[in-house]
Amino acid sequence: MRAPSIRSRTTALVVLVVAAVWLLAAYFTWREAEHEAAEVFDGHLAQAASMLIAQSTMEVEDDHGRGELHAPLPHRYARKVAFQLWQDGRLLVHSENAPNERLAAREQGFSDSVVDGVAWRVYSGWNPRREMLVQVGERLDARRDMAEELAVGLLKPLAWTLPLLALALWLVIGRAMRPLNAVARELEARAPGHLAPVDGVPVPREVAPLVTRLNQLLQRVDEALVMEKRFTGDAAHELRTPIAALCAQAEVALAAAADDERRRALESVLAAARRSARLVEQLLTLARADSVLEREWPPVDLATIVRSVMAEVAAEPHAGHVEFELDAAQAQVVRGEAAWLQVLVRNLLDNAARHSPNGGIVRAVVRRAPSGSVELVVADQGPGVAPELRARLGERFWRGDPSGGGSGLGLSIVRRIASLHHCALEFGTGDGGRGMSVRLQFASAPATSQPAVGEESGDVFGD
């Protein structure tokens, strides 16, 4: 189901709000006008009655030879209406539209009554001598007709102004949204591989953050595609060598006549297969690490992670020629993902073991630095890397010593995981000026509970 456009939704909402406000205002205006009209009509009734009372009183006073009498002060509005004059219970005079019976039972002031099925609003009053009763009335249906005409007059403009308002809003909102349409057209016209930022399109201030985030997303997608292309090309290049070696050794094994020659060829095939398997594993690990997003990591004990990984690496066949030492006196809690930190430590220890000579020592230290951060240092006794080349360590598929084997991905994985955990990564010289050391600095995290660590500070793994 397609969602309505902002233009249509905004126009409809504004028209509905205006109509609701207009109806509410019309209702209160009608109520106020109805109340005011009732006052006007009552004033007319009161004035008409006072005029009749004054006229009848003057006639009576003239008959008795008395002086001039003044009529009561009239209401501020006046109107001629139906009337009746009663004396001693007899109807003396009445208007043509007045009934022959009394308009109201009340003899003084305003009252509502029904005579012959007709509702009346009546004002009654006596002359000063209480000789004559005057009643002036007005039909209530006339008042209702006038109120209805007033309400219709208030609502009529709504019938033709709302369509005009909707049309005006539709045009104005459409004009205001032209920058968004321009951005949409610019993106629609792009080729799939065109991921340049959206520039040159003036947008309103409210939409500018959206375009900024879109440009940032395009930049990240472009970087991801470039990295994927480079990764695919490098992986294809790196896999070509061990696969070619596998094929060559397999052909040697097939052509070998002697069992010893065939055995050596098969051992070479097995070694090449293991290197290929390790390369594929590292490629997959690096691809997974590239897809991980930074987040708030939970607290973990780095010392426990290093201890468990070192025990696993020391038990592997390729690391049997070196000795592993761990210096971690107590738990050191950092924020990180335990699984990725295990991968990081494994690559560091595995890389150190592969570059260490027979009988060499791979040493790992987990300690708290004076600055409060937690340091992880892994040092070996191998040939090391020249200082001018250390800046390239961690580049993908770059090997400081091509003759030493390996794919150059181990430290690339370490660098990526360190970046995810905001760790400072530093390469230096190993203990005693021999080999190479890798130092990582983690921001420490408060620990609610301390995981168990070994009782001894200098644990030794391996032969």
Summary of the structure (lengths in Angstrom):
residues: 463
radius of gyration: 50.3
end to end distance: 68.3
largest distance: 165.5
contacts: 1317
relative contact order: 0.07
helix: 53%
strand: 17%
